[in-house]
Amino acid sequence: MNRQPYLLLLMIVLFLVANVMAEDRMAIEKNVNELATAIEAGKDASSFAADAYTPYVFVMEINGTLLVHPTLAGENLKDKAMPIFEALLNATPEGKWVEYTWKGKEKHTFAKRQGASLIIASGY
């Protein structure tokens, strides 16, 4: 039995998945950077709607308090999800992809430090 057609199909699928993931990562970075620019220009961080972006964007104070989040706004991420909080603390002013495991799933989040007190992030 010739396996070449199956291998070719597998390679095509992997190529397409990789392209979709790259596009998703670019869109996530764009969303986070848009929020960072607006906040830098003076817009109040808590005025954003988390679900206005896909995937949602969240804004966290450096102490862990979520200013913007679809379900956890006002709560402290340090108390709710320490692995996520610790990963987000690695954010840089330029933005950085951080990885962590949450509820058994590998997560990839683009996190950007905004000034001395905020972290803006989104991921999958």
N, C-alpha and C positions, 0 to 999 in steps of 0.2 A: 504494500500500500504506500502510495506516494504522500509524504507528509509536507511537501513544499507548499501546497495551497493553504494548509492550516497554519503553517509558520508565517506565511505572507499575510494572511488575515490577522493573525495575532500582532504582527509588527504594525500593521495599519491601525488597528484599534489602539495600541499603545501610543503610537504617534499622535492620533487624534486626541486621546486623553491628555497627553502632555501639552498639546497646544491649548486645550480648554483650560487646563490648570494655569498655564502661563498667562492667558488672557484674564482669568479670574484674579490672579495675583496683581496684575497691572491695574485692574479696576479697583481693587481694595486699596492699593497704594494711592491711587488718584483720589479716592474718597477721603482717606485719612489726611492727605495733604491739603485738600480743599478745606476741611474743617480747621486744620492748623492755621492756614492762611487767614481764614475769617476770624478766628480767635485772636491772632496776632494783630489784625486790623481793628480789634476792639469789640467784636461781637461776644456777648456773654456765652460762655461755654454751656451753661445749662439750658440755653434757649433752643438747642438743636433737638430735632425729633430723631431718635435712634433708628426708627424703622423707615426713615426717608431714604435710606440707602440699602442696597442688597449686595452682600450681607450687611446686617446692621452694623453701625459704628457705635462705639461707646467711649465715654470720657471719664477718666478716673483721676481724682486728686492723688497726690503722691502718698497720702496716708491710707489709701485704699477706698475712700468713699466714692461711689459711682454717682457722678452728676448726670450722666446720660446713659441709659440702658433701657431696652424695651420692657424688662420685668423687674430689674433690681435697682432702679434709680433710688438714691437715698440710702442704700445699704452699703455696708463695708465689705469689699471683696476679700480683705485680709481675714475677716471672720467667716465668710461664706466659702471661699475657695483659695486657700493658701497657695497651692501650686500655680494657679493662674496669676495671683498677685506677685509671687516671687519671679515668675517669668517676665511679667510686664515691667518690673523694676530694671530690667536690662535694656529698656528702650533708650534710644539715643536721639539727639536733636535732628539727625538726618533720617531717622526711622530705621527699624531693624526687624527682621523676621525672627520671631521667637517660637519655640515649640514646647509643648507640654502635653501631658496625658490627663484627660478629664473624663471621668465615668467610663474608663476603659477605651477611650478613643484618642488617637493622636490628633492634636490640634495645631494649626499653623496660624499665627497671628502677626500682622504687621503693626508694630507699636512705635509711636513717635512721642518723644518727650517734648512738651511745649512749655517753654520757660522753666522755672524751678519747681512748679507745683502741679502740673497736669501731664497726663499721659493719654493720648488719643490712639484708639486701636480698632481693628476690625480683622476678621479672619474666617477660616473655615476649618 
